[in-house]
């Protein structure tokens, strides 16, 4: 017998304090993490230009790259599956574009479309295999990690006898579609800000007099767009509920009439789509593709998602959290560079971050949700 | 039991017969080329192209083997397998001397002619009983580079490493430091990582935080291309003394416009084609070059780039 009295409010509609509600959110951990990491580097690295306009652009681009693949990995993980072929998919998609452009002389836009069609089709195939064979996605996509990487190398060697194709920058700049991935936006804003003296200009070299940041790289806009899209899809649509349900308890979801298989296959396709965006941005910005691109990116995507508060078992997580995880990832990686710390410590830092994130997430969820498990 | 003996006898006879066949025939030797890098490493593709050339010119076959993930213990297993197989000769890199010493020595002891190439030193090659070593002594190559930079007025530098943990790459940096007359490499080596966007931004961050950097050494296109991008974004291309190892298409452009001062080429053609050629001739006629061959360093500059340009990525 507890000390509940008759006029106590119904436990099921118990009021939660603001702080409790905040702590319950999956992205809570990563949000605090980002703040802490930013304060840390503000203290130790700000005099090295890390928080100047070009410094901010610098770590934002790295964060954006992580965010793009993290959004796909996050939705897929909430739907209860993994994709370990993300990194190989990045190499594959980039090589499809490069071979079609360099070897077959097709215009960039055709190569980009071909890369998207092939990647998304392979994503669908991945999902289809997972559904049909009922094998863990870990195994199926692990197989594709090797299949795609090997295929990419084979493809590039047999057509061009090279495994790094470069020199596509002029073609990318002249194309109508490629600048969407490799260009910069809002250039006029930055020119104007430089004229007002708000941001610095180059004082030496070939760009003397031009603003140090000339625009917002497309990579960043893609990342922001994908995070907003992902979060909206997940929290504001019926499909979002289906994703949660599919990852939470697939059987229960199926009994409730949710097309679990379709949801999962679509999420595999979306993950491949994100990997392809990553590749397109990289190839069009650098003008080169390599068969070794995207190595280990699948794990970095998963790290962002986990730091962002998602559960490895599915059914719980947040796209914004994954985005924040990506920011933390990028800030730490670049911050160590600006601060001049030994760069190999980055991996130590990252691993520790991952461990702390998972431990705090699990601890707080148990405390707040109150489940005894 | 009787049938078993019979089978063994037949097998033995046919093996002997085959053996006699290969000795009698002056063509069709089967060589194996084993290297240490993973499948993703683009550099070896050039080696494969030069081996194709050797195959068609000499009428031999060369099987190329490597550990798909670059694991040197697995490479040792491959060397052992190849020694047990019916190859006529072996070309092998000394990617990791300690891990490979027993396997390569074992192959030599089993009677297989072996030429070592690329990584490793001439002393290591001799200690394992190989015929010769064809490679670029990385420390010496870096040192020559450092001496050249010193002559150009450079006194300090930073080394952008795209593959930390790869010992020959570290040797290049250390050699460069010695060539410049610095007491030690110290913290001049910076980890760029393999991803181009990250590498570019790391190079950018480093140069931003250290505006007094006088010279940069990159160790291959994986670090060179992103460094070029960072230099261009900072408006410093041409303002900082930049030297490198190896070349990519973009780096050729930089070499031409002067933002890349020079690049060291280890002429891997010799490590592929020449190794196969010398080994074949040793097997066929017993002739051998009685000393080691340094395939590099060769300096690539604005002046000699014309011919190299068309061959980058295929034969150079």
Interface residues (C-beta under 8 A of the other chain):
Chain A: X45 X48 X49 X50 X54 X55 X58 X59 X61 X62 X65 X149 X150 X153 X157 X161 X162 X163 X164 X166 X167 X169 X202 X204 X205 X206 X207 X208 X210 X219 X282 X285 X286 X287 X288 X290 X291 X292 X293 X294 X295 X297 X333 X334 X337 X338 X339 X340 X342 X343 X344 X346
Chain B: X39 X40 X41 X42 X45 X48 X49 X164 X187 X190 X191 X194 X195 X196 X197 X198 X200 X201 X202 X204 X205 X206 X208 X209 X210 X221 X222 X225 X226 X229 X232 X234 X235 X236 X237 X238 X239 X248 X249 X250 X313 X314
